[in-house]
């Protein structure tokens, strides 16, 4: 099982969008939904757990779809150095 863990840090907010900084000090302005996914990557949640908790944070019912591919977001965050491999 894969338990993604966020790395990097948050910095000042750019408008309404959070900014994440990787260990190389490169900053990324991210969508608030991406920030929620990143913040749920604590090394204890599986991708499935993150999907459920993400949808709960958005207040979605079981029948509603968030239209966010959480696994894809995690892969993208991993590629730019914001998720540990």
HTML snippet that shows the backbone in 3Dmol.js (N, CA, C, O; Angstrom):
<script src="https://3Dmol.org/build/3Dmol-min.js"></script>
<div id="view" style="width:600px;height:400px;position:relative"></div>
<script>
const pdb = `
ATOM      1  N   UNK A   1       0.822  -1.180   0.000  1.00  0.00           N
ATOM      2  CA  UNK A   1       0.000   0.000   0.000  1.00  0.00           C
ATOM      3  C   UNK A   1       0.878   1.260   0.000  1.00  0.00           C
ATOM      4  O   UNK A   1       1.966   1.264   0.574  1.00  0.00           O
ATOM      5  N   UNK A   2       0.408   2.298  -0.631  1.00  0.00           N
ATOM      6  CA  UNK A   2       1.164   3.540  -0.762  1.00  0.00           C
ATOM      7  C   UNK A   2       0.586   4.584   0.182  1.00  0.00           C
ATOM      8  O   UNK A   2      -0.612   4.869   0.154  1.00  0.00           O
ATOM      9  N   UNK A   3       1.457   5.156   1.024  1.00  0.00           N
ATOM     10  CA  UNK A   3       1.070   6.188   1.969  1.00  0.00           C
ATOM     11  C   UNK A   3       1.853   7.462   1.653  1.00  0.00           C
ATOM     12  O   UNK A   3       2.928   7.676   2.214  1.00  0.00           O
ATOM     13  N   UNK A   4       1.332   8.310   0.765  1.00  0.00           N
ATOM     14  CA  UNK A   4       2.074   9.502   0.363  1.00  0.00           C
ATOM     15  C   UNK A   4       2.287  10.457   1.541  1.00  0.00           C
ATOM     16  O   UNK A   4       1.412  10.624   2.392  1.00  0.00           O
ATOM     17  N   UNK A   5       3.456  11.072   1.570  1.00  0.00           N
ATOM     18  CA  UNK A   5       3.774  12.026   2.625  1.00  0.00           C
ATOM     19  C   UNK A   5       4.245  13.329   1.998  1.00  0.00           C
ATOM     20  O   UNK A   5       5.176  13.352   1.192  1.00  0.00           O
ATOM     21  N   UNK A   6       3.584  14.413   2.385  1.00  0.00           N
ATOM     22  CA  UNK A   6       3.935  15.734   1.868  1.00  0.00           C
ATOM     23  C   UNK A   6       5.300  16.146   2.373  1.00  0.00           C
ATOM     24  O   UNK A   6       5.695  15.820   3.492  1.00  0.00           O
ATOM     25  N   UNK A   7       6.013  16.871   1.524  1.00  0.00           N
ATOM     26  CA  UNK A   7       7.255  17.503   1.950  1.00  0.00           C
ATOM     27  C   UNK A   7       7.265  18.897   1.363  1.00  0.00           C
ATOM     28  O   UNK A   7       6.448  19.233   0.506  1.00  0.00           O
ATOM     29  N   UNK A   8       8.187  19.691   1.830  1.00  0.00           N
ATOM     30  CA  UNK A   8       8.180  21.088   1.428  1.00  0.00           C
ATOM     31  C   UNK A   8       7.442  21.904   2.471  1.00  0.00           C
ATOM     32  O   UNK A   8       7.224  21.446   3.593  1.00  0.00           O
ATOM     33  N   UNK A   9       7.067  23.092   2.102  1.00  0.00           N
ATOM     34  CA  UNK A   9       6.394  23.975   3.054  1.00  0.00           C
ATOM     35  C   UNK A   9       5.431  24.899   2.332  1.00  0.00           C
ATOM     36  O   UNK A   9       5.454  25.040   1.109  1.00  0.00           O
ATOM     37  N   UNK A  10       4.591  25.520   3.135  1.00  0.00           N
ATOM     38  CA  UNK A  10       3.703  26.540   2.582  1.00  0.00           C
ATOM     39  C   UNK A  10       4.371  27.887   2.799  1.00  0.00           C
ATOM     40  O   UNK A  10       5.108  28.090   3.764  1.00  0.00           O
ATOM     41  N   UNK A  11       4.101  28.786   1.894  1.00  0.00           N
ATOM     42  CA  UNK A  11       4.621  30.148   2.047  1.00  0.00           C
ATOM     43  C   UNK A  11       3.429  31.082   1.970  1.00  0.00           C
ATOM     44  O   UNK A  11       2.290  30.648   2.141  1.00  0.00           O
ATOM     45  N   UNK A  12       3.668  32.320   1.723  1.00  0.00           N
ATOM     46  CA  UNK A  12       2.589  33.295   1.659  1.00  0.00           C
ATOM     47  C   UNK A  12       1.579  32.920   0.588  1.00  0.00           C
ATOM     48  O   UNK A  12       1.895  32.218  -0.373  1.00  0.00           O
ATOM     49  N   UNK A  13       0.397  33.388   0.769  1.00  0.00           N
ATOM     50  CA  UNK A  13      -0.678  33.114  -0.174  1.00  0.00           C
ATOM     51  C   UNK A  13      -0.660  34.172  -1.270  1.00  0.00           C
ATOM     52  O   UNK A  13      -0.500  35.362  -0.999  1.00  0.00           O
ATOM     53  N   UNK A  14      -0.824  33.725  -2.506  1.00  0.00           N
ATOM     54  CA  UNK A  14      -0.882  34.619  -3.655  1.00  0.00           C
ATOM     55  C   UNK A  14      -2.346  34.800  -4.038  1.00  0.00           C
ATOM     56  O   UNK A  14      -2.936  33.935  -4.684  1.00  0.00           O
ATOM     57  N   UNK A  15      -2.925  35.917  -3.641  1.00  0.00           N
ATOM     58  CA  UNK A  15      -4.357  36.100  -3.858  1.00  0.00           C
ATOM     59  C   UNK A  15      -5.115  35.102  -3.011  1.00  0.00           C
ATOM     60  O   UNK A  15      -4.975  35.096  -1.788  1.00  0.00           O
ATOM     61  N   UNK A  16      -5.919  34.253  -3.643  1.00  0.00           N
ATOM     62  CA  UNK A  16      -6.663  33.232  -2.923  1.00  0.00           C
ATOM     63  C   UNK A  16      -6.013  31.859  -3.063  1.00  0.00           C
ATOM     64  O   UNK A  16      -6.555  30.866  -2.579  1.00  0.00           O
ATOM     65  N   UNK A  17      -4.869  31.797  -3.713  1.00  0.00           N
ATOM     66  CA  UNK A  17      -4.232  30.500  -3.964  1.00  0.00           C
ATOM     67  C   UNK A  17      -3.012  30.314  -3.068  1.00  0.00           C
ATOM     68  O   UNK A  17      -2.187  31.217  -2.924  1.00  0.00           O
ATOM     69  N   UNK A  18      -2.912  29.116  -2.463  1.00  0.00           N
ATOM     70  CA  UNK A  18      -1.742  28.841  -1.626  1.00  0.00           C
ATOM     71  C   UNK A  18      -0.489  28.640  -2.469  1.00  0.00           C
ATOM     72  O   UNK A  18      -0.555  28.297  -3.649  1.00  0.00           O
ATOM     73  N   UNK A  19       0.648  28.862  -1.828  1.00  0.00           N
ATOM     74  CA  UNK A  19       1.942  28.676  -2.476  1.00  0.00           C
ATOM     75  C   UNK A  19       2.696  27.593  -1.700  1.00  0.00           C
ATOM     76  O   UNK A  19       2.856  27.687  -0.483  1.00  0.00           O
ATOM     77  N   UNK A  20       3.158  26.565  -2.419  1.00  0.00           N
ATOM     78  CA  UNK A  20       3.949  25.502  -1.825  1.00  0.00           C
ATOM     79  C   UNK A  20       5.380  25.640  -2.315  1.00  0.00           C
ATOM     80  O   UNK A  20       5.624  25.998  -3.468  1.00  0.00           O
ATOM     81  N   UNK A  21       6.326  25.353  -1.424  1.00  0.00           N
ATOM     82  CA  UNK A  21       7.742  25.459  -1.778  1.00  0.00           C
ATOM     83  C   UNK A  21       8.390  24.107  -1.537  1.00  0.00           C
ATOM     84  O   UNK A  21       8.266  23.535  -0.454  1.00  0.00           O
ATOM     85  N   UNK A  22       9.095  23.588  -2.568  1.00  0.00           N
ATOM     86  CA  UNK A  22       9.775  22.304  -2.403  1.00  0.00           C
ATOM     87  C   UNK A  22      11.130  22.516  -1.728  1.00  0.00           C
ATOM     88  O   UNK A  22      11.510  23.644  -1.413  1.00  0.00           O
ATOM     89  N   UNK A  23      11.848  21.419  -1.511  1.00  0.00           N
ATOM     90  CA  UNK A  23      13.119  21.492  -0.794  1.00  0.00           C
ATOM     91  C   UNK A  23      14.205  22.249  -1.558  1.00  0.00           C
ATOM     92  O   UNK A  23      15.203  22.663  -0.968  1.00  0.00           O
ATOM     93  N   UNK A  24      14.020  22.429  -2.843  1.00  0.00           N
ATOM     94  CA  UNK A  24      14.973  23.204  -3.654  1.00  0.00           C
ATOM     95  C   UNK A  24      14.618  24.683  -3.662  1.00  0.00           C
ATOM     96  O   UNK A  24      15.199  25.473  -4.406  1.00  0.00           O
ATOM     97  N   UNK A  25      13.641  25.045  -2.811  1.00  0.00           N
ATOM     98  CA  UNK A  25      13.192  26.435  -2.673  1.00  0.00           C
ATOM     99  C   UNK A  25      12.435  26.950  -3.894  1.00  0.00           C
ATOM    100  O   UNK A  25      12.296  28.160  -4.070  1.00  0.00           O
ATOM    101  N   UNK A  26      11.946  26.043  -4.737  1.00  0.00           N
ATOM    102  CA  UNK A  26      11.132  26.453  -5.878  1.00  0.00           C
ATOM    103  C   UNK A  26       9.682  26.538  -5.411  1.00  0.00           C
ATOM    104  O   UNK A  26       9.179  25.611  -4.777  1.00  0.00           O
ATOM    105  N   UNK A  27       9.019  27.632  -5.719  1.00  0.00           N
ATOM    106  CA  UNK A  27       7.643  27.864  -5.280  1.00  0.00           C
ATOM    107  C   UNK A  27       6.647  27.552  -6.381  1.00  0.00           C
ATOM    108  O   UNK A  27       6.916  27.753  -7.565  1.00  0.00           O
ATOM    109  N   UNK A  28       5.488  27.053  -5.963  1.00  0.00           N
ATOM    110  CA  UNK A  28       4.411  26.711  -6.890  1.00  0.00           C
ATOM    111  C   UNK A  28       3.107  27.272  -6.356  1.00  0.00           C
ATOM    112  O   UNK A  28       2.717  26.975  -5.227  1.00  0.00           O
ATOM    113  N   UNK A  29       2.431  28.083  -7.160  1.00  0.00           N
ATOM    114  CA  UNK A  29       1.090  28.543  -6.806  1.00  0.00           C
ATOM    115  C   UNK A  29       0.143  27.417  -7.193  1.00  0.00           C
ATOM    116  O   UNK A  29       0.123  26.986  -8.346  1.00  0.00           O
ATOM    117  N   UNK A  30      -0.649  26.935  -6.222  1.00  0.00           N
ATOM    118  CA  UNK A  30      -1.515  25.784  -6.478  1.00  0.00           C
ATOM    119  C   UNK A  30      -2.971  26.134  -6.219  1.00  0.00           C
ATOM    120  O   UNK A  30      -3.294  27.055  -5.469  1.00  0.00           O
ATOM    121  N   UNK A  31      -3.822  25.378  -6.854  1.00  0.00           N
ATOM    122  CA  UNK A  31      -5.253  25.493  -6.635  1.00  0.00           C
ATOM    123  C   UNK A  31      -5.554  25.079  -5.189  1.00  0.00           C
ATOM    124  O   UNK A  31      -4.889  24.185  -4.665  1.00  0.00           O
ATOM    125  N   UNK A  32      -6.532  25.702  -4.536  1.00  0.00           N
ATOM    126  CA  UNK A  32      -6.876  25.306  -3.166  1.00  0.00           C
ATOM    127  C   UNK A  32      -7.195  23.817  -3.025  1.00  0.00           C
ATOM    128  O   UNK A  32      -6.912  23.226  -1.982  1.00  0.00           O
ATOM    129  N   UNK A  33      -7.779  23.201  -4.054  1.00  0.00           N
ATOM    130  CA  UNK A  33      -8.076  21.770  -3.980  1.00  0.00           C
ATOM    131  C   UNK A  33      -6.794  20.945  -3.974  1.00  0.00           C
ATOM    132  O   UNK A  33      -6.715  19.922  -3.295  1.00  0.00           O
ATOM    133  N   UNK A  34      -5.804  21.383  -4.718  1.00  0.00           N
ATOM    134  CA  UNK A  34      -4.507  20.703  -4.716  1.00  0.00           C
ATOM    135  C   UNK A  34      -3.867  20.839  -3.336  1.00  0.00           C
ATOM    136  O   UNK A  34      -3.264  19.892  -2.831  1.00  0.00           O
ATOM    137  N   UNK A  35      -3.998  22.013  -2.730  1.00  0.00           N
ATOM    138  CA  UNK A  35      -3.454  22.232  -1.388  1.00  0.00           C
ATOM    139  C   UNK A  35      -4.109  21.291  -0.372  1.00  0.00           C
ATOM    140  O   UNK A  35      -3.434  20.765   0.513  1.00  0.00           O
ATOM    141  N   UNK A  36      -5.400  21.084  -0.497  1.00  0.00           N
ATOM    142  CA  UNK A  36      -6.098  20.160   0.410  1.00  0.00           C
ATOM    143  C   UNK A  36      -5.527  18.758   0.258  1.00  0.00           C
ATOM    144  O   UNK A  36      -5.246  18.091   1.253  1.00  0.00           O
ATOM    145  N   UNK A  37      -5.356  18.309  -0.971  1.00  0.00           N
ATOM    146  CA  UNK A  37      -4.784  16.976  -1.208  1.00  0.00           C
ATOM    147  C   UNK A  37      -3.391  16.907  -0.589  1.00  0.00           C
ATOM    148  O   UNK A  37      -3.084  15.944   0.114  1.00  0.00           O
ATOM    149  N   UNK A  38      -2.547  17.900  -0.831  1.00  0.00           N
ATOM    150  CA  UNK A  38      -1.188  17.927  -0.287  1.00  0.00           C
ATOM    151  C   UNK A  38      -1.216  17.849   1.235  1.00  0.00           C
ATOM    152  O   UNK A  38      -0.428  17.121   1.838  1.00  0.00           O
ATOM    153  N   UNK A  39      -2.122  18.599   1.854  1.00  0.00           N
ATOM    154  CA  UNK A  39      -2.179  18.629   3.315  1.00  0.00           C
ATOM    155  C   UNK A  39      -2.661  17.303   3.903  1.00  0.00           C
ATOM    156  O   UNK A  39      -2.375  17.005   5.063  1.00  0.00           O
ATOM    157  N   UNK A  40      -3.383  16.507   3.122  1.00  0.00           N
ATOM    158  CA  UNK A  40      -3.854  15.204   3.590  1.00  0.00           C
ATOM    159  C   UNK A  40      -2.797  14.110   3.432  1.00  0.00           C
ATOM    160  O   UNK A  40      -2.977  12.999   3.930  1.00  0.00           O
ATOM    161  N   UNK A  41      -1.715  14.412   2.753  1.00  0.00           N
ATOM    162  CA  UNK A  41      -0.627  13.445   2.553  1.00  0.00           C
ATOM    163  C   UNK A  41       0.287  13.482   3.775  1.00  0.00           C
ATOM    164  O   UNK A  41       1.299  14.181   3.788  1.00  0.00           O
ATOM    165  N   UNK A  42      -0.085  12.721   4.794  1.00  0.00           N
ATOM    166  CA  UNK A  42       0.636  12.757   6.062  1.00  0.00           C
ATOM    167  C   UNK A  42       1.459  11.498   6.327  1.00  0.00           C
ATOM    168  O   UNK A  42       2.022  11.345   7.411  1.00  0.00           O
ATOM    169  N   UNK A  43       1.531  10.608   5.357  1.00  0.00           N
ATOM    170  CA  UNK A  43       2.275   9.372   5.541  1.00  0.00           C
ATOM    171  C   UNK A  43       1.479   8.280   6.235  1.00  0.00           C
ATOM    172  O   UNK A  43       1.973   7.167   6.417  1.00  0.00           O
ATOM    173  N   UNK A  44       0.236   8.597   6.628  1.00  0.00           N
ATOM    174  CA  UNK A  44      -0.629   7.627   7.291  1.00  0.00           C
ATOM    175  C   UNK A  44      -1.877   7.321   6.470  1.00  0.00           C
ATOM    176  O   UNK A  44      -2.490   6.266   6.631  1.00  0.00           O
ATOM    177  N   UNK A  45      -2.251   8.249   5.588  1.00  0.00           N
ATOM    178  CA  UNK A  45      -3.416   8.069   4.729  1.00  0.00           C
ATOM    179  C   UNK A  45      -3.010   7.397   3.418  1.00  0.00           C
ATOM    180  O   UNK A  45      -1.992   7.746   2.822  1.00  0.00           O
ATOM    181  N   UNK A  46      -3.817   6.429   2.976  1.00  0.00           N
ATOM    182  CA  UNK A  46      -3.628   5.861   1.646  1.00  0.00           C
ATOM    183  C   UNK A  46      -4.247   6.825   0.635  1.00  0.00           C
ATOM    184  O   UNK A  46      -4.918   7.785   1.016  1.00  0.00           O
ATOM    185  N   UNK A  47      -4.022   6.568  -0.645  1.00  0.00           N
ATOM    186  CA  UNK A  47      -4.651   7.399  -1.682  1.00  0.00           C
ATOM    187  C   UNK A  47      -6.176   7.347  -1.561  1.00  0.00           C
ATOM    188  O   UNK A  47      -6.854   8.355  -1.760  1.00  0.00           O
ATOM    189  N   UNK A  48      -6.707   6.168  -1.234  1.00  0.00           N
ATOM    190  CA  UNK A  48      -8.161   6.021  -1.080  1.00  0.00           C
ATOM    191  C   UNK A  48      -8.659   6.840   0.110  1.00  0.00           C
ATOM    192  O   UNK A  48      -9.704   7.485   0.028  1.00  0.00           O
ATOM    193  N   UNK A  49      -7.901   6.815   1.229  1.00  0.00           N
ATOM    194  CA  UNK A  49      -8.258   7.618   2.404  1.00  0.00           C
ATOM    195  C   UNK A  49      -8.271   9.093   2.048  1.00  0.00           C
ATOM    196  O   UNK A  49      -9.174   9.832   2.441  1.00  0.00           O
ATOM    197  N   UNK A  50      -7.258   9.514   1.298  1.00  0.00           N
ATOM    198  CA  UNK A  50      -7.152  10.918   0.912  1.00  0.00           C
ATOM    199  C   UNK A  50      -8.339  11.318   0.047  1.00  0.00           C
ATOM    200  O   UNK A  50      -8.887  12.407   0.217  1.00  0.00           O
ATOM    201  N   UNK A  51      -8.745  10.449  -0.881  1.00  0.00           N
ATOM    202  CA  UNK A  51      -9.901  10.734  -1.732  1.00  0.00           C
ATOM    203  C   UNK A  51     -11.154  10.958  -0.885  1.00  0.00           C
ATOM    204  O   UNK A  51     -11.888  11.922  -1.099  1.00  0.00           O
ATOM    205  N   UNK A  52     -11.393  10.067   0.072  1.00  0.00           N
ATOM    206  CA  UNK A  52     -12.588  10.164   0.929  1.00  0.00           C
ATOM    207  C   UNK A  52     -12.531  11.431   1.790  1.00  0.00           C
ATOM    208  O   UNK A  52     -13.512  12.170   1.873  1.00  0.00           O
ATOM    209  N   UNK A  53     -11.394  11.679   2.425  1.00  0.00           N
ATOM    210  CA  UNK A  53     -11.258  12.855   3.289  1.00  0.00           C
ATOM    211  C   UNK A  53     -11.345  14.144   2.482  1.00  0.00           C
ATOM    212  O   UNK A  53     -11.897  15.138   2.953  1.00  0.00           O
ATOM    213  N   UNK A  54     -10.803  14.129   1.276  1.00  0.00           N
ATOM    214  CA  UNK A  54     -10.884  15.285   0.387  1.00  0.00           C
ATOM    215  C   UNK A  54     -12.333  15.611   0.069  1.00  0.00           C
ATOM    216  O   UNK A  54     -12.755  16.763   0.170  1.00  0.00           O
ATOM    217  N   UNK A  55     -13.099  14.588  -0.317  1.00  0.00           N
ATOM    218  CA  UNK A  55     -14.509  14.802  -0.643  1.00  0.00           C
ATOM    219  C   UNK A  55     -15.298  15.251   0.581  1.00  0.00           C
ATOM    220  O   UNK A  55     -16.221  16.055   0.457  1.00  0.00           O
ATOM    221  N   UNK A  56     -14.946  14.741   1.762  1.00  0.00           N
ATOM    222  CA  UNK A  56     -15.603  15.180   2.994  1.00  0.00           C
ATOM    223  C   UNK A  56     -15.314  16.649   3.276  1.00  0.00           C
ATOM    224  O   UNK A  56     -16.209  17.392   3.679  1.00  0.00           O
ATOM    225  N   UNK A  57     -14.061  17.074   3.067  1.00  0.00           N
ATOM    226  CA  UNK A  57     -13.700  18.483   3.281  1.00  0.00           C
ATOM    227  C   UNK A  57     -14.469  19.406   2.342  1.00  0.00           C
ATOM    228  O   UNK A  57     -14.796  20.539   2.695  1.00  0.00           O
ATOM    229  N   UNK A  58     -14.753  18.904   1.141  1.00  0.00           N
ATOM    230  CA  UNK A  58     -15.530  19.706   0.191  1.00  0.00           C
ATOM    231  C   UNK A  58     -17.023  19.642   0.475  1.00  0.00           C
ATOM    232  O   UNK A  58     -17.806  20.364  -0.142  1.00  0.00           O
ATOM    233  N   UNK A  59     -17.421  18.779   1.411  1.00  0.00           N
ATOM    234  CA  UNK A  59     -18.825  18.648   1.759  1.00  0.00           C
ATOM    235  C   UNK A  59     -19.645  17.906   0.722  1.00  0.00           C
ATOM    236  O   UNK A  59     -20.843  18.155   0.585  1.00  0.00           O
ATOM    237  N   UNK A  60     -19.014  16.997  -0.011  1.00  0.00           N
ATOM    238  CA  UNK A  60     -19.720  16.257  -1.049  1.00  0.00           C
ATOM    239  C   UNK A  60     -20.393  15.017  -0.464  1.00  0.00           C
ATOM    240  O   UNK A  60     -19.876  14.390   0.461  1.00  0.00           O
ATOM    241  N   UNK A  61     -21.542  14.680  -1.013  1.00  0.00           N
ATOM    242  CA  UNK A  61     -22.223  13.445  -0.648  1.00  0.00           C
ATOM    243  C   UNK A  61     -21.549  12.280  -1.353  1.00  0.00           C
ATOM    244  O   UNK A  61     -20.749  12.478  -2.266  1.00  0.00           O
ATOM    245  N   UNK A  62     -21.874  11.065  -0.929  1.00  0.00           N
ATOM    246  CA  UNK A  62     -21.288   9.873  -1.537  1.00  0.00           C
ATOM    247  C   UNK A  62     -21.591   9.780  -3.033  1.00  0.00           C
ATOM    248  O   UNK A  62     -20.805   9.220  -3.797  1.00  0.00           O
ATOM    249  N   UNK A  63     -22.740  10.334  -3.448  1.00  0.00           N
ATOM    250  CA  UNK A  63     -23.144  10.255  -4.848  1.00  0.00           C
ATOM    251  C   UNK A  63     -22.497  11.338  -5.711  1.00  0.00           C
ATOM    252  O   UNK A  63     -22.535  11.259  -6.939  1.00  0.00           O
ATOM    253  N   UNK A  64     -21.902  12.348  -5.072  1.00  0.00           N
ATOM    254  CA  UNK A  64     -21.296  13.444  -5.816  1.00  0.00           C
ATOM    255  C   UNK A  64     -19.831  13.138  -6.091  1.00  0.00           C
ATOM    256  O   UNK A  64     -19.156  12.490  -5.291  1.00  0.00           O
ATOM    257  N   UNK A  65     -19.358  13.610  -7.222  1.00  0.00           N
ATOM    258  CA  UNK A  65     -17.974  13.396  -7.618  1.00  0.00           C
ATOM    259  C   UNK A  65     -17.245  14.736  -7.541  1.00  0.00           C
ATOM    260  O   UNK A  65     -17.765  15.753  -7.999  1.00  0.00           O
ATOM    261  N   UNK A  66     -16.055  14.738  -6.970  1.00  0.00           N
ATOM    262  CA  UNK A  66     -15.284  15.980  -6.826  1.00  0.00           C
ATOM    263  C   UNK A  66     -14.668  16.431  -8.146  1.00  0.00           C
ATOM    264  O   UNK A  66     -14.209  17.567  -8.262  1.00  0.00           O
ATOM    265  N   UNK A  67     -14.656  15.547  -9.139  1.00  0.00           N
ATOM    266  CA  UNK A  67     -14.052  15.813 -10.439  1.00  0.00           C
ATOM    267  C   UNK A  67     -12.565  16.131 -10.320  1.00  0.00           C
ATOM    268  O   UNK A  67     -11.992  16.779 -11.196  1.00  0.00           O
ATOM    269  N   UNK A  68     -11.939  15.672  -9.227  1.00  0.00           N
ATOM    270  CA  UNK A  68     -10.500  15.827  -9.043  1.00  0.00           C
ATOM    271  C   UNK A  68      -9.902  14.433  -8.954  1.00  0.00           C
ATOM    272  O   UNK A  68     -10.329  13.615  -8.140  1.00  0.00           O
ATOM    273  N   UNK A  69      -8.922  14.172  -9.787  1.00  0.00           N
ATOM    274  CA  UNK A  69      -8.221  12.892  -9.777  1.00  0.00           C
ATOM    275  C   UNK A  69      -7.123  12.978  -8.715  1.00  0.00           C
ATOM    276  O   UNK A  69      -6.007  13.418  -8.991  1.00  0.00           O
ATOM    277  N   UNK A  70      -7.462  12.549  -7.496  1.00  0.00           N
ATOM    278  CA  UNK A  70      -6.537  12.669  -6.375  1.00  0.00           C
ATOM    279  C   UNK A  70      -5.227  11.941  -6.661  1.00  0.00           C
ATOM    280  O   UNK A  70      -4.156  12.471  -6.365  1.00  0.00           O
ATOM    281  N   UNK A  71      -5.289  10.743  -7.226  1.00  0.00           N
ATOM    282  CA  UNK A  71      -4.070   9.992  -7.545  1.00  0.00           C
ATOM    283  C   UNK A  71      -3.217  10.770  -8.546  1.00  0.00           C
ATOM    284  O   UNK A  71      -1.991  10.783  -8.438  1.00  0.00           O
ATOM    285  N   UNK A  72      -3.850  11.409  -9.505  1.00  0.00           N
ATOM    286  CA  UNK A  72      -3.125  12.218 -10.489  1.00  0.00           C
ATOM    287  C   UNK A  72      -2.487  13.444  -9.852  1.00  0.00           C
ATOM    288  O   UNK A  72      -1.369  13.820 -10.205  1.00  0.00           O
ATOM    289  N   UNK A  73      -3.192  14.066  -8.915  1.00  0.00           N
ATOM    290  CA  UNK A  73      -2.645  15.221  -8.205  1.00  0.00           C
ATOM    291  C   UNK A  73      -1.419  14.797  -7.400  1.00  0.00           C
ATOM    292  O   UNK A  73      -0.400  15.487  -7.402  1.00  0.00           O
ATOM    293  N   UNK A  74      -1.523  13.657  -6.710  1.00  0.00           N
ATOM    294  CA  UNK A  74      -0.402  13.152  -5.914  1.00  0.00           C
ATOM    295  C   UNK A  74       0.798  12.869  -6.811  1.00  0.00           C
ATOM    296  O   UNK A  74       1.929  13.194  -6.449  1.00  0.00           O
ATOM    297  N   UNK A  75       0.566  12.271  -7.967  1.00  0.00           N
ATOM    298  CA  UNK A  75       1.656  11.995  -8.914  1.00  0.00           C
ATOM    299  C   UNK A  75       2.314  13.297  -9.373  1.00  0.00           C
ATOM    300  O   UNK A  75       3.539  13.383  -9.455  1.00  0.00           O
ATOM    301  N   UNK A  76       1.509  14.292  -9.666  1.00  0.00           N
ATOM    302  CA  UNK A  76       2.056  15.587 -10.100  1.00  0.00           C
ATOM    303  C   UNK A  76       2.860  16.246  -8.986  1.00  0.00           C
ATOM    304  O   UNK A  76       3.935  16.792  -9.234  1.00  0.00           O
ATOM    305  N   UNK A  77       2.344  16.198  -7.761  1.00  0.00           N
ATOM    306  CA  UNK A  77       3.052  16.776  -6.626  1.00  0.00           C
ATOM    307  C   UNK A  77       4.371  16.030  -6.373  1.00  0.00           C
ATOM    308  O   UNK A  77       5.377  16.633  -5.998  1.00  0.00           O
ATOM    309  N   UNK A  78       4.347  14.739  -6.579  1.00  0.00           N
ATOM    310  CA  UNK A  78       5.550  13.928  -6.412  1.00  0.00           C
ATOM    311  C   UNK A  78       6.605  14.336  -7.444  1.00  0.00           C
ATOM    312  O   UNK A  78       7.789  14.444  -7.127  1.00  0.00           O
ATOM    313  N   UNK A  79       6.161  14.556  -8.665  1.00  0.00           N
ATOM    314  CA  UNK A  79       7.068  14.920  -9.761  1.00  0.00           C
ATOM    315  C   UNK A  79       7.786  16.238  -9.504  1.00  0.00           C
ATOM    316  O   UNK A  79       8.931  16.407  -9.924  1.00  0.00           O
ATOM    317  N   UNK A  80       7.122  17.186  -8.812  1.00  0.00           N
ATOM    318  CA  UNK A  80       7.744  18.487  -8.564  1.00  0.00           C
ATOM    319  C   UNK A  80       8.373  18.586  -7.170  1.00  0.00           C
ATOM    320  O   UNK A  80       8.762  19.666  -6.724  1.00  0.00           O
ATOM    321  N   UNK A  81       8.464  17.437  -6.496  1.00  0.00           N
ATOM    322  CA  UNK A  81       9.187  17.395  -5.233  1.00  0.00           C
ATOM    323  C   UNK A  81       8.404  17.804  -4.011  1.00  0.00           C
ATOM    324  O   UNK A  81       8.995  18.253  -3.028  1.00  0.00           O
ATOM    325  N   UNK A  82       7.084  17.664  -4.041  1.00  0.00           N
ATOM    326  CA  UNK A  82       6.259  18.040  -2.888  1.00  0.00           C
ATOM    327  C   UNK A  82       5.643  16.834  -2.181  1.00  0.00           C
ATOM    328  O   UNK A  82       4.916  16.993  -1.201  1.00  0.00           O
ATOM    329  N   UNK A  83       5.931  15.625  -2.677  1.00  0.00           N
ATOM    330  CA  UNK A  83       5.499  14.371  -2.043  1.00  0.00           C
ATOM    331  C   UNK A  83       6.720  13.462  -2.002  1.00  0.00           C
ATOM    332  O   UNK A  83       7.445  13.339  -2.989  1.00  0.00           O
ATOM    333  N   UNK A  84       6.942  12.826  -0.856  1.00  0.00           N
ATOM    334  CA  UNK A  84       8.045  11.875  -0.736  1.00  0.00           C
ATOM    335  C   UNK A  84       7.735  10.612  -1.519  1.00  0.00           C
ATOM    336  O   UNK A  84       6.587  10.173  -1.594  1.00  0.00           O
ATOM    337  N   UNK A  85       8.786  10.033  -2.105  1.00  0.00           N
ATOM    338  CA  UNK A  85       8.614   8.777  -2.825  1.00  0.00           C
ATOM    339  C   UNK A  85       8.974   7.608  -1.935  1.00  0.00           C
ATOM    340  O   UNK A  85       8.893   6.458  -2.365  1.00  0.00           O
TER     341      UNK A  85
END
`;
const viewer = $3Dmol.createViewer("view");
viewer.addModel(pdb, "pdb");
viewer.setStyle({}, {cartoon: {color: "spectrum"}});
viewer.zoomTo();
viewer.render();
</script>
